[in-house]
Every structure is written in structure tokens, then in C-alpha cells.
């Protein structure tokens, strides 16, 4: 396989291949000169499309018809395709989330095969599972696909304990905000051990989840978490509790994220030092947060002077 870059766009060009051996995770392949052999080893009909150098599209499996119908359909026997690589179960739901018709449902034969063979997911690497779930949750509206995953017993394999019930409402509440898989994963809950997230990714999601049961107002969340994670918290809260978002919540988040705690250690010195200085600063910060970031420097210093 070679990558051709044309006008900044990467195109992978490869020869025809046929599978020699598969183990449910990876395939041993041999080169071929037969387009039918190559098409037969593809996962979905919409992925078995070819182009001549002239631009003519070759469609040996009628993938264009499925693409136009927004139908994700396995090539040949779904059970056989899945046993070649169990990641295709997750790809089936991801491709439906991205390309499928939400109102049309998933291909019944493919869905049944995914449910029957879901146990094969356990043998996949965490890196591959995590990468596929990220892509799925980054779709514009992954809710129908994730709901189908839950009903088929697939979601429990990749995210034990997850609950997809609030996802559709979350997507509705997001409106013009760009999709964020971190936000959607935070709402779903469940154990993330099988996803091989980076430390930064896992830490962000844990912080969001920790705030879902809290009551901090938008301005405080903006300061403590930053604008984007705070957006995630408020959206997930509203979706899970089925309650309206607070008035002017975006402006409040932005205000909090841009705010600076008005008291520095130097403002309390030399009257205070050592542990007493740190304790007082922390107490003043707590008071500032409790006020919704409204207390100014003078008011906070007065609190410090009075030992409140």
C-alpha cells in the first residue's frame, strides 16, 4: 500500500488481495489480480468500490445501491465476515452511525450476527476497541447505533455498566456544538478499562463524571474545569436529569473560564506565612467560589483580616 497526496488529500492505493488465513483479529493475505477476490474479503458492500485511473467506478457487489440507501451491509455471510475480524462488529455500528439511515434501522441479518458473535470482541486489543469507539461516538448522532449496540449485547462488552438511555437527548441538547466523544462517553458511564485511553483522556472523563451529580453553577464549573469540559458537565446533567439548561449558561461558563482568583499569596504577606498562609488562601478561594466568583479582592482581604 502506498499513500498518494494530491492537493493535500491523502489517498491510499493498494493492490488486489485475498485472505490466506484469518484468526479473528488479523489476516494473512496474498496479492491477487482478481477484483472479485478482493471485493469478497471486504467488510461492507460500500467498502467494495474501486476506481480506474480514468475515474470510472467499479462496483462488483452493488455497493453504490447500498450507499444510496444508507444501508450498511456485510459482504456475503455476516458470520463469516465477523469471524475473520471481530472488530467488524464495532465497525458495523460505527458505519451505521456515520453513513446509515437513522430512521431505517440496521441491516437485520448483520445485526443478528453481531449479537450472536459479540463474545469475540473480548479477544481484541484494547487499542483497537478504544479507537473504534472514539470514532463511533464522534459521529454527528451516534444515539441510534449505540442503542442498537446495547440491545445486541455489544455495548456491555466494550463498556460494562454503560447506560445509553440519555444519549439521544444529549445529542439534541448539543445543538450547534461540535460532537465530542469525551462528552458522550462521560454520559454513558461504565468501565473504561477496556478502551486503552491516555491518562489525559481518562482524567478528563473522570473529572466530568465526578461533577455530574454536583450542583456547582456554570460560572464555577467554568473556572474549575475550563470552558469545554464544563459544557460537557452541564449538557450531560441536563440529559440525565431531563431538565432544561440554565439560562445564559454558555456566557456564564465563558466568564468563569476567563476569571482569575483576585488574591495572591503576596497580598497576605508578611502577616501570614507557612501553613497558615496556605490555609487562608484555600479558605478565601472557597468563599470566592461560594459567592459565584462575585467577591472582589477588597472583600476577600477583609474576610482574611477578620479571620472569617
C-alpha positions as MATLAB code, in Angstrom:
seq = 'XXXXXXXXXXXXXXXXXXXXXXXXXXXXXXXXXXXXXXXXXXXXXXXXXXXXXXXXXXXXXXXXXXXXXXXXXXXXXXXXXXXXXXXXXXXXXXXXXXXXXXXXXXXXXXXXXXXXXXXXXXXXXXXXXXXXXXXXXXXXXXXXXXXXXXXXXXXXXXXXXXXXXXXXXXXXXXXXXXXXXXXXXXXXXXXXXXXXXXXXXXXXXXXXXXXXXXXXXXXXXXXXXXXXXXXXXXXXXXXXXXXXXXXXXXXXXXXXXXXXXXXXXXXXXXXXXXXXXXXXXXXXXXXXXXXXXXXXXXXXXXXXXXXX';
ca = [
       0.000    0.000    0.000;
       1.277    3.459   -0.902;
      -0.128    6.851    0.043;
      -0.578    9.358   -2.761;
      -1.000   13.004   -1.737;
      -2.981   15.091   -4.205;
      -3.814   18.705   -3.353;
      -3.173   17.966    0.312;
      -5.534   14.978    0.408;
      -4.088   11.552    1.281;
      -5.184    8.619   -0.887;
      -4.137    5.045   -0.090;
      -3.542    2.944   -3.197;
      -3.113   -0.804   -2.903;
      -3.115   -3.956   -4.999;
      -5.890   -6.531   -5.028;
      -5.529   -9.068   -2.228;
      -7.092  -12.279   -0.999;
      -7.154  -13.713    2.507;
      -4.977  -16.745    3.109;
      -5.609  -17.117    6.842;
      -7.651  -15.221    9.473;
      -7.748  -15.552   13.263;
     -10.495  -13.141   14.278;
      -8.059  -10.253   14.664;
      -5.632  -10.093   11.745;
      -5.432  -11.589    8.274;
      -2.571  -13.148    6.339;
      -3.028  -12.007    2.743;
      -1.634  -12.730   -0.691;
      -1.621  -10.485   -3.742;
      -4.256  -11.093   -6.383;
      -5.186   -9.827   -9.822;
      -8.898  -10.550   -9.417;
     -11.228   -7.737   -8.358;
     -13.853  -10.287   -7.294;
     -11.397  -11.923   -4.869;
     -10.515   -8.566   -3.378;
     -14.152   -7.499   -3.051;
     -15.073  -10.773   -1.352;
     -12.712  -10.051    1.565;
     -14.086   -6.563    2.278;
     -16.282   -5.960    5.319;
     -19.196   -3.987    3.839;
     -20.516   -3.602    0.314;
     -19.969    0.167    0.430;
     -16.278   -0.528    1.043;
     -16.000   -2.722   -2.055;
     -15.902    0.154   -4.541;
     -12.985    0.685   -6.915;
     -11.868    3.371   -9.330;
      -9.957    3.137  -12.582;
      -7.248    5.760  -13.259;
      -9.768    7.292  -15.658;
     -12.175    7.840  -12.765;
     -14.602    5.090  -13.753;
     -16.104    3.493  -10.625;
     -16.224   -0.305  -10.474;
     -18.934   -1.751   -8.240;
     -18.844   -5.569   -8.280;
     -21.155   -6.007   -5.256;
     -23.709   -3.246   -5.867;
     -22.268   -1.207   -3.020;
     -23.439    2.046   -4.591;
     -27.064    0.953   -4.235;
     -26.500    0.263   -0.526;
     -24.650    3.552   -0.157;
     -27.536    5.467   -1.719;
     -29.975    3.614    0.544;
     -27.693    4.407    3.505;
     -27.611    0.693    4.317;
     -24.525   -0.823    5.939;
     -24.465   -4.427    4.743;
     -21.817   -7.104    5.198;
     -20.262   -8.683    2.128;
     -21.699  -12.186    1.813;
     -22.270  -14.122    5.041;
     -22.078  -11.723    8.034;
     -20.989  -14.539   10.364;
     -18.028  -15.363    8.137;
     -17.016  -11.711    7.747;
     -17.152  -11.167   11.506;
     -15.170  -14.302   12.355;
     -12.394  -13.009   10.074;
     -12.034   -9.951   12.338;
     -14.325   -9.347   15.311;
     -13.617   -5.613   15.149;
     -16.092   -5.619   12.263;
     -18.865   -5.804   14.860;
     -17.917   -2.353   16.132;
     -17.306   -1.092   12.604;
     -20.836   -2.202   11.662;
     -22.313    0.118   14.297;
     -19.853    2.932   13.575;
     -20.569    2.906    9.850;
     -24.290    2.983   10.600;
     -23.754    5.977   12.917;
     -21.847    7.843   10.202;
     -23.455    6.692    6.949;
     -26.640    4.831    7.875;
     -30.246    5.953    7.818;
     -31.243    6.569   11.473;
     -34.925    6.076   10.670;
     -34.324    2.956    8.610;
     -32.680    0.820   11.259;
     -29.716   -1.506   10.856;
     -29.475   -4.418    8.453;
     -31.334   -7.200   10.288;
     -29.067  -10.051    9.177;
     -25.923   -8.152   10.117;
     -27.344   -7.064   13.470;
     -28.310  -10.624   14.369;
     -24.805  -11.859   13.526;
     -23.230   -9.126   15.663;
     -25.399  -10.103   18.627;
     -24.610  -13.792   18.200;
     -20.841  -13.301   17.913;
     -20.409  -10.406   20.366;
     -18.229  -12.548   22.629;
     -15.450  -12.393   20.047;
     -14.868   -8.746   20.957;
     -13.203   -9.923   24.175;
     -10.220  -11.182   22.174;
      -9.493   -7.819   20.516;
      -6.780   -5.456   21.704;
      -7.881   -2.549   23.872;
      -6.240   -0.115   21.448;
      -8.406   -1.267   18.533;
     -11.608   -1.286   20.583;
     -10.910    2.162   22.040;
     -10.075    3.675   18.655;
     -13.276    2.309   17.118;
     -15.479    3.524   19.972;
     -13.952    7.008   19.791;
     -14.820    7.236   16.100;
     -18.349    5.969   16.696;
     -19.063    8.452   19.496;
     -17.652   11.303   17.389;
     -20.396   10.806   14.770;
     -22.954   13.593   14.456;
     -25.653   11.398   16.014;
     -24.441    8.065   17.385;
     -27.523    7.524   19.587;
     -29.442    5.074   17.331;
     -26.322    2.976   16.747;
     -25.375    2.927   20.438;
     -28.930    1.981   21.380;
     -28.748   -0.930   18.938;
     -25.372   -1.910   20.412;
     -26.938   -2.048   23.861;
     -29.854   -4.184   22.688;
     -27.494   -6.572   20.891;
     -25.297   -7.030   23.973;
     -22.324   -5.370   22.279;
     -22.147   -2.218   24.407;
     -21.768   -4.280   27.579;
     -18.740   -5.993   26.027;
     -16.838   -2.776   25.345;
     -18.184   -0.599   28.167;
     -19.527   -2.728   31.048;
     -22.126   -0.888   33.093;
     -22.872    1.723   30.432;
     -26.387    3.135   30.037;
     -27.324    4.592   26.646;
     -30.695    5.969   27.727;
     -29.759    9.665   27.868;
     -27.617    9.795   24.731;
     -30.353   10.841   22.284;
     -31.345   13.783   24.486;
     -27.700   14.791   24.894;
     -27.250   14.919   21.112;
     -30.385   17.064   20.857;
     -29.132   19.471   23.541;
     -25.727   19.874   21.874;
     -27.310   21.841   19.005;
     -24.506   23.709   17.205;
     -21.676   22.455   19.414;
     -19.214   20.122   17.691;
     -19.529   16.436   18.649;
     -17.144   15.314   21.387;
     -16.656   11.628   22.077;
     -15.419   12.518   25.582;
     -18.793   14.131   26.378;
     -20.769   11.176   25.055;
     -18.549    8.643   26.855;
     -18.900   10.605   30.099;
     -22.678   10.359   29.841;
     -22.711    6.648   29.014;
     -20.805    5.776   32.175;
     -19.418    2.275   32.534;
     -15.925    0.895   32.995;
     -13.300    2.321   30.656;
     -10.577   -0.264   31.358;
     -11.082   -1.975   28.011;
     -10.536    1.148   25.903;
      -6.847    1.969   26.484;
      -7.423    5.696   26.909;
      -4.486    8.007   27.503;
      -4.021    9.287   31.047;
      -5.133   12.753   29.973;
      -8.286   11.399   28.288;
      -9.230    9.223   31.237;
      -8.550   12.034   33.722;
     -10.785   14.434   31.774;
     -13.668   11.976   31.619;
     -13.356   11.119   35.323;
     -13.474   14.835   36.213;
     -16.603   15.307   34.100;
     -18.299   12.255   35.601;
     -17.416   13.373   39.133;
     -19.327   16.625   38.566;
     -22.459   15.069   37.070;
     -24.089   14.620   40.458;
     -22.970   18.038   41.712;
     -24.732   21.369   41.867;
     -21.971   23.856   41.027;
     -23.335   26.708   38.873;
     -21.969   27.323   35.363;
     -19.607   30.140   36.341;
     -17.912   27.976   38.984;
     -17.664   24.980   36.654;
     -16.077   27.199   34.020;
     -13.357   28.242   36.462;
     -12.683   24.808   37.969;
     -12.825   22.703   34.786;
     -12.346   25.065   31.854;
     -14.984   26.056   29.320;
     -15.230   22.894   27.205;
     -15.302   20.245   29.976;
     -17.739   22.458   31.894;
     -20.002   22.497   28.818;
     -19.873   18.716   28.864;
     -20.906   18.584   32.526;
     -23.928   20.845   32.079;
     -25.090   19.102   28.905;
     -24.769   15.658   30.476;
     -26.548   16.789   33.643;
     -29.458   18.164   31.631;
     -29.690   14.983   29.542;
     -29.503   12.607   32.503;
     -31.956   14.566   34.658;
     -34.143   15.624   31.706;
     -34.038   19.232   32.903;
     -33.511   22.496   30.974;
     -30.064   24.020   30.724;
     -29.510   27.051   32.998;
     -30.206   30.496   31.469;
     -27.183   32.088   29.769;
     -25.147   29.009   30.618;
     -22.636   29.469   27.815;
     -21.875   33.070   28.777;
     -21.557   32.059   32.429;
     -19.154   29.246   31.555;
     -17.033   31.585   29.474;
     -16.968   34.170   32.271;
     -15.833   31.562   34.764;
     -13.152   30.177   32.468;
     -11.717   33.663   31.938;
     -11.836   34.703   35.604;
      -8.733   34.962   37.774;
      -8.780   34.471   41.545;
      -8.152   38.032   42.773;
      -5.953   37.271   45.797;
      -2.312   36.211   45.596;
      -0.105   34.906   48.382;
       1.831   38.174   48.356;
      -1.366   40.030   49.330;
      -1.407   38.178   52.671;
       2.279   38.549   53.492;
       4.080   39.236   55.764;
       1.147   38.939   58.179;
       0.773   35.280   57.219;
       3.341   32.679   56.243;
       3.870   28.934   56.113;
       0.887   26.614   56.606;
      -1.309   29.476   57.834;
      -0.823   31.267   54.518;
      -1.867   28.226   52.517;
      -4.868   27.546   54.743;
      -6.096   31.134   54.445;
      -5.678   31.193   50.667;
      -7.679   28.000   50.367;
     -10.419   29.380   52.630;
     -10.623   32.577   50.582;
     -10.852   30.598   47.367;
     -13.691   28.541   48.850;
     -15.517   31.747   49.802;
     -14.941   33.178   46.324;
     -16.366   30.066   44.668;
     -19.336   30.016   47.052;
     -20.110   33.598   46.020;
     -20.213   32.600   42.362;
     -16.905   34.445   41.783;
     -18.530   37.757   42.783;
     -16.353   38.670   45.789;
     -13.632   41.141   44.800;
     -10.141   41.464   46.210;
     -11.085   44.013   48.876;
     -13.927   41.857   50.165;
     -11.730   38.781   50.310;
      -8.923   40.592   52.136;
     -11.463   41.849   54.650;
     -12.537   38.270   55.272;
      -8.905   37.335   55.840;
      -8.363   40.218   58.259;
     -11.450   39.314   60.260;
     -10.446   35.669   60.339;
     -13.828   34.599   58.999;
];
